[in-house]
Amino acid sequence: MLQLTRTMVHSDKLVELESETYSALGLYDSGRGNSQTPRVLSLLSSILERSIQKNESSLKASRKQDVVTIFHGCRAPSMSIRQYIERIFKYSSCSPSCLVMAYVYMDRFLQRMEASLTSLIAHRLLITSIMVAAKFIDDDCYNNAYYAKVGGVSTAEMNKLEMKFLFILDFKLHVTTEDFRKYCLQLEKEAAGVHRTVRLNQAYRPEKGGPNKGKTFTTSYSFRGK
């Protein structure tokens, strides 16, 4: 009985901790109609930008060639990662949780491809992973043509990126509660200034479509493929 009581207390504390973490990241806020930027956006941007910087420095120092994928471009886009995620979040109105899911998917993709997150791959990987996450967990989302316009690629390329992405992940898009919590904690550590090497730092390792809602754009953005 005592053990059961301890387990229940531990469980309650864990739920409370999760609730506080999710609230701090802004995951309880709805993306649609919400003018505030969730904290998870800035933290994810920071982690990705730092990972890109570390990976590119490591690859340059080692003079190693990175794995080239369909997501790679000829040159790095002029738009920063932070600006790009803000643009996607603004125009897609995806839920904040989609950003965490996209973070998980990107990590899985890079591990399976044994590739590094660099400025040549990050933008296409972001728009694809966020779109896939929105289709998987949001009640409704925009179609590929809309996301292509938001991301600065053609609809044909968006379709190809999505299919390649899904096949690499073996169409396994489910994320357990434990994994979701783990990635949220990584984001929280970013906020606390604890810079751990996460899986997205690959250079340090060996070796459903929704309707187009007809939104208008105040900015335009595009980048060339490889």
N, C-alpha and C positions, 0 to 999 in steps of 0.2 A: 504494500500500500504506500509506503514511504517512497519507494522507487517510482511508482506511478505518479505520485504528487510532484516529485522532482522533475519528472519528464514533462508533466503538464505545465509547470512553471517555466521550464526551459523553452517549451514550445510557445508559450505566451510571449516571452521575452523576444524570441526570434521573430514572431509575427509583428511585434511592436517595432523591432529594429528594421525589418523590411519596410514597414509602413513609413517610418521616418525617412529611410533612404529614398524610397520611391517619391515621397512628397518633396524631399529636398531637390530631387532631379527634375521635378515638374511633370512627372509621369501621370499624375491624376488629372491634369488639365487636358481638355479636349482640344485637338488641333483646329477643328473647324470653328470659325468665328472668334477665335481667341487671338487678340492682338498682342499678347505678351509672348516673348520668346522664352521657351523653357530652358532651364539651366543645363539640361542634358546636351543641348545643341552646342553651347560654348565649350563644354568639357570634352565632348566627342571631337570637336574641331581641334582642340588643343592636343589631345592624344594622337590624332592622325597626323597633324602637322609635325609633332615632335618625332613620331615614328618615321615619317618621310625623311626628315633631316638626318636622323641617325642612320637610316638605311642607305641613303645616297652617299653619306660620308664614308660609311663602311665599304660600300661597293667601289668607291673611288680609290680608297686607300689600298684595297686588296686587288684592284684592277680585274675584278671578276665580272663576267657577263651575267646579267640577270635573266631569268626565264621570260621570254617574250610571249605575250598572249594576245588574243583578239581585243583585249581592253587597252592595250598600249597605243599611245599616240606618237607622232613624230616629234612633238615638242610639248613642253608643259604649258597648259592654258594660262592665260594672264590672270584669270579670276582665282583668288585664294580659296583654300578649302573652306574657310569660315564663310566667305561670301557665297560660295556655291551651295553649302548646306542651308544657309539662310534663304537662298533663292528657292531651293526645292521645297523647304518647309512652308514658305510663304505661299507659293502658288499651288502646291499639291494639297495643303491643309491636312496632311497626314497626322496621325496621332503621335505624341512624343515617344511613345513606346516603340514606334517603328524605327526610331533612330537607334535604340538599343538593339533591336532585332537585326537591323542592318549591320551594326557593329559585329554581332555574332556571325552573321553570314559572310561578311568580308574576311573575318579571321579564318573561318572554315575554308573558304575558297583559296586563300593564300597558302594555307597549310597543304591542301590537296595538290595545288599546282607547284608547291615549293618555290613560290615567287616572293618577291619583296614588295612592300607598299612604297611606291615612289610617286613623284609628281607626274609621271607619264601614264600611270594606270589609275590613280586615285579617283579622278573625276568620273570616268565611265563606270568604275566599280561602285561608286557612291550612288549614282542615279539608278543603276540597275538594282542594287541591294535594297535601297529604300522603296523602289517601286514594287519589288517582289514582297517585301515585308508588309507594305500597305495592302497588297492583294490578299495576303495570308491572314492578317489579324484585324484589319479595319472592316467595318460594316459595309462601306462602299468606298470606291476609289476611282481615279481617272484611268482612262485607257492608255495604251502604249503611245499613241500618236500625241496625246497631251503631254505625257512625261518626256517624250522625245523633244518637244518644243521647249519644255522647261529646262531640259538638260543640254540643249544645244547640239543635238544629233538628229539625223534623219529617222523617220519612222522605221524604215527598213533596217537601219543599223541597230535601233533600239530592240527590234524583234530578235535580231541575231544575238545581241548581247544577252538578252533574257534567256534564250534557249541554251546558249553555251553555259551560262551561269547555273541554270537549273540542272543541266546534265552533269556538270562538275560536282554539284552538291548531291547528285543522285536523287534529286527532287525531295530530299529530306529537309524540310523547312521547320519541323517542330523543334521548339527550344524548351527544355525542361525548366521547371521553376528554379531548380538549383543553378543551372547554367545562367539563366536570366539574372538571378541574384548575384552571381559571381561577376558578371560583366558590369552590373550596376555598381558593385563595390569597387571595381577597377576605376570606374568613372569618379566615384567619390574620393578615391585615393589621389586622383589627378587634382581634384579640388583642394585636397589637403597638402598638395605639394610633394606627395610621395611618388617619385618618378621611378616606377619599376619597369623593367623590360618586359613587355607583353608580347604575345604571339605575333602581333602585327609587325614587330621588329624582326622580320624574317632574315635580314642580312646577318644577324648575330647567331643564327642557328647553323649547325653543320648541314655541311651541305646546304487570279481570275480577273478579267478586265472590266472596269466600270465605265459608266457613261462619261462622255466629255461634257463637262458642265458649261463650257463656253466662256471661260474666264478670259479676260483681256490682259495683256502684258504691258507693263510700263517700261520694261527693259528688254533688250535682246542679247543673246549670247550664243556663241557657237565655237566649236573647235574642230580641227581637222583630224581625221583618222590616219592610221599608219598606211 
